[in-house]
Amino acid sequence: MMSVLNRNSKIFKSIFIIIALFSIFIVKEVLSKPLTDKEVERLRPKIIQKLLPYEKWTKEYTDYFQRHYHDSSLELKPKAIVMHYTGSSSMESAYNTFYNGDYYDDGDVGTIFGHLSVHYIIDSDGTIYQTLPCNWRCRGAYGVNQVAISIEIAARNEDELLSNQKTLSASFKLVKFLKEYFYIPLENIWGHYEVAEGKYSKNKTVREYYTDYGDSRSPDCYPPAFGRSDPGQKYMRKLRDYLKK
């Protein structure tokens, strides 16, 4: 009798394991299905195209990515999103800085002329501008540009950012859309200040992705003089709380 019960118990356990594994498979299949056109349109906020002349920068960017990531490809397959604020109150100021270029400290090659960039800039009235296609690598977050979409929000500091409901709302909706569209996990939504900490970041996934072969002075994080505080811890808490809903 006991042997029969034991045998039945093993059978039930096996059936339970099979059902559990099948359920996990089904959930993964559902979650990995592409969004339908209707779902995309439901989540997509209004976005205005204002593209930077990125194709003119191909040689500059190819050299940059080869120096810093040992990978000259400019194709981006988004795995993360980095949030920034511009340090100014208007989108135009940031856009013009990217458009015109400037001289920057570029690690071991010293100070050279180049063009920084991001994929989106959100103006102080909440208008969202796309400045690069999402399949093109930007130069917005040193160390993770090989995997990340970068978003700038027009604000001089975190207090100004938090006090502007239009930019808060627009940024939350844009990140929600991009997160769902590209299947980016919550732990890969980063503040620029977290990226600046590099291999010492409290965020595990920042530590995993951070790469810089082009600055032997500080290969594991931003040099002290280039530390970042944007967009601020309070903002990132609000954003992450919103994305959990």
N, C-alpha and C positions, 0 to 999 in steps of 0.2 A: 504493500500500500504506500509506504513512504517513498519507495523508488518511483512509483507512478506520479506522486505529488511533486517530487523533485524534478522529474522529467517535464511535467506540465509547467512547473514554475520556470524552468529554463526556456521552454517554448514561449511562454508569455513575455519573458524578459526580451527574448529575441524579437518577437513581434513588436514590442514597445520601442525597442531601439530602431527597428526598421521604420516605424511610423514617425518617430522623432526625426530621423535623418531625412526622410521624405518631406516632412514639414519644413525643415530648414532649407532644403533644396527649393521647395515651392516659394518660400518667402524670398529667397535670394533671386529667383527668377522674376518674381513680381517687382522687386526693388530695382533690378537691373534693366527692366524694360525701358526703352526710350520714352520720353514724354510725348504724348500726343500733341498735335498742332493746337488743339483746344486748350490743353493744359499749359503749353508754352505761352500762349496768348493771355491766359488768365494770370500768369505770374509775371509776365514781361512788363516792366514799367515803361513809360514813354522815354525813348532814348533818341537824342539828336546826334547825327553823325557830324563830327568836326575833326576829321582825320589829320594827323600830323603827316608830313611828307616822308614817311618812314622808309619807303623804297629807295629814296636817295641816300639813306644811311646804311645801306646793305654792307658795304665794305667795312665801314666803321664798326658796325655791330658784329659782323663776322669775326673781326679781329678781337673785339672785346670779349666775346663768349669763348673764343679759343684761349685767350689769356687766362681768364678767370675760372672757366669751367672745363677746359680741355674738350670742348664740344662746340664746333663752329656753326652748328645748325641754328637757324632762327625760328624753327617751328616750335610752337608752344602747345603742349598737351596739358591743360591746366589741372593741377593737383592741389592747389592752395590759392588763397586770396589774402592779400596784404592790404591793410587799411592805413591811410595816411591823412594828415591835414596839410594844407598848402603852406601855412604860415602867412597867408594874405587873405583878404576878405573877398577876392573876386576870382572867378575862373580864368578870366583873360590874363591876369598877371602870371599865373602858373603856366597857362598854355603858351604864352609868348616866351617864357623862359625855356620851355622845352623846344619850341619852334626855332628859336634863334641860336640855341646852344651857348656854351660857355667853356671856360677853362676849369678843369677839375683834377683833383689829385686822383690818379688812377693806379695807385699801388706802386709796383716795382718799376713801371715805365715813367713814373713821375707825373708832373702836371701836363696834361694835354687837352686840346680842344675836343669837345664831344657834345652829344645830345642825350640828356636824360629823358625819360618818358614814362608814361603810365597808360593803362588801357581806358580808364574813365576819369573824368573830373566832374564833380558835382558842385554846381554854382550855389551861391548863398541864397538864391530864391528856390532852390530845390531842383533846378533843371539838370538833367543828366546828359553829359556829353561823352560820346565814345571817341577816343583819340587814336586808338590802335585796334586792329582786329584781334580777337581773342586767340587766334592761332599764331600770333606773331609775338616773339619774346620782347619784353620791354626792359628798360634800365631804370627801374623804380625802387627795387629793394635788393641792394647789394647782398649777395650770398644765396639768394633763392630765386633770382630772375629766371633760372632755367625751368622752374615749375609753377611760378605764381602769376596770377592776374593782380595788378596793382590798381588801387582806387584812391584818388585824391579827393578830399572834401575841402571846399573853400572855407577856411577859418584860420584866425591868427593863433588860436590856442584851444585847449580843450574846453575851457569855460565858454568861449564863444560858440564852439561846436555844440555843446550840450544845451545851450540856450536857444538854438535855432531849430524849431520843430520841423521846418521844411526840409532842411538838409538831413536831419536825423531820420525822418520818415523816408526820404528818397534813398538814403544810403542803406537803410534796413531792407527796403524792397528790392534794391538792386542786388545786394548780396544774397538775399533769399532766392532770387531768380537764378543767379549764376551758380549758387550752391546746388540747387536742384537740377539745373540744366547739365552741369558737368559732373554731377555725383561727387561733390567735394565734401568730405566729412567735416563735422563741426570742429574737430581738433585741428583742422588745417585752415581755419580762419584766424589769421594772425594780425596783431598790431605791429607797426613798424618797430616799435621799441623792443618787442620780443625778438624780432629778426636781428636787431643790432646786437643782441646778447649772444647770437650765434650758437656755438657749441656749449655755451654756458647758460643758455636759456632754460627757464623753468618749463617751457613747452617742449615736450619730448619730440614732437614731429619737426619742430624747427631744428633741433639738434640733429635729427636724422638727415634732413635735406640740406642744411647749410654747407656750402662749398665755396672755397676761394683759393685758387692756385696762383692768383696774380698779385698777392700782397704778402710777401714773406715777413713783413713787420708784424702783421696781426692776422694770421691765416684762419683763426678759429672764431673771430668776432670782429665787429667794427673797431677800428682804432679809437682810443679814448676821445680824441678830438672830434670824432664823427658820431658820437653817441646820439641816440634818438629818443624822444619821449612821446612822439605822436602815434596814434591819435589820443592816447591816454587810457589809463586802466578803467576809469569809470565808463567811458564810452564803450570800451570793449565788453565790459560786463553787461551793459544794456543791449548791445548788439547780440551777444551770445544768448541772453535771456529771450530775446525776440525770436531767434532762430530755433530755439527749443520748442516753441509753441506749435 
